[in-house]
Amino acid sequence: MKIRVTSQFQVSGDSDLDLQTDHLQDALLLLERETSWATEADLSAVLSSRLVNISVVINGSSWADAEHKAIAFCAQAIESVGGQVIADALETDRSDPSLASANSLFASVQTTELVPA
């Protein structure tokens, strides 16, 4: 089943978020080409509040499978541009964001929406 999953994260640090989101969009498109289960990846950001949303259509066997794949997809894209994802977004325990480097994306990815695609 195809499910559109939107995930959101707040970026810590004082780096150039505009430039980082450009690199992140490129990473999302590259990952999309490399997978058979992710399509229509898109990114939006509110630079003033450092809030980033990633939306992707996932072909999963269930709602939970789609959410898990989407979080892994987002985390892999963030890490591929030098960012760091804290904790497992499916867990309730979060790492301390004070450990963030000022020069990289540092995010706790959380699913905000799952809808049929």
N, C-alpha and C positions, 0 to 999 in steps of 0.2 A: 504494500500500500504506500502511496505517496503522501507525505506529510510535510507541510511547510513549518519549519521550526525557527523561531526567532530567539536569539540569545543576546544577552546584554552584559556589559561589564563596564566598570568605572576604572579609568586608567590613573594610576598613581605616578608621581614624579613630575618633573617640570620640563620634559623633553618636548620636541616639536611634534605635537600630535597630528597636525595636518600632514606632514611628511610621512609619519609612521602609518597613518591610515591609507595613504597612497600605496605604500609598500605592502600593507596588509591586504588591500584589495587585489593587488597582483598575486599575492600568495594564495588567496582564496580561489582565484581563477585557475591558477596552476594546479592546486589540489583537486579542483572540480574535474579538470581534464584527466587527472590520474586515478580517479575513482569511478566505479560503475554505479554507485548508489547516491551520489550527491550532484545536484544540478541547481541552476539559477541562484548561485551565491551572490549576495549583495551586502553592502555595508553602508551604514549611515553613522554620522557622528555629530555630537554637539560639542564643538571645540571649547566653548566657554566653560562647560561643566565637565568636560573630559569623559563624556558618556558615549559609548560605542554600541551599536546594534549590528548584529550579523544575522541575516536571514538566508536560509538555504532549504531547498526541497530535498528531502531524504526518502529514498526507497527503503522502507524497513518492514520487518515482519510484524511489528506491533508498535503502539505508541511509545512504549518504553524503549524499544530497540531504536526507533527513530531519534528519540531524545538523546540516548547514549551516543549514537553515531554523530549527531550534530555537535554535541559537546566535544567529542574527540576531534572532529573536523575543525572546529573553532580553535581548540587548544593547539593542534598541530600547525595551523596557520600562524597563530600568535608566536609560537616558539620558533617557527621558521624565519621570522623577521627579527629574531633576537629577544623577543619578549619572554615573559615568565608567567605561567599560569599557577595560581596558588590553590592548593588542595584539589580534591576531586569535586567538581561542581555538583555531583550527585550526592555528596556527603554533606552533613550539616556542619561539621567541624571545618573552620577556615584557618589558614595560616595567618601570621601577623604581617599586615601590609607594610609595617615599618621596615621590613627587610628589603624593600624595593630599591632598585638602582634608579637614580634620577635620569638615566639615559636610556631606559628600555620600557617597553610596555610591561605592566605588572597588573595582572587581572585575575579576578575571580569570576569565571563565566557562569551565568545562571540563565536557565531557560525562562523566557517570559511569555511564550505563546506557542501552542501546537494547534494547527488547523489542517483539515484535509486540503490537499493540493490538486 
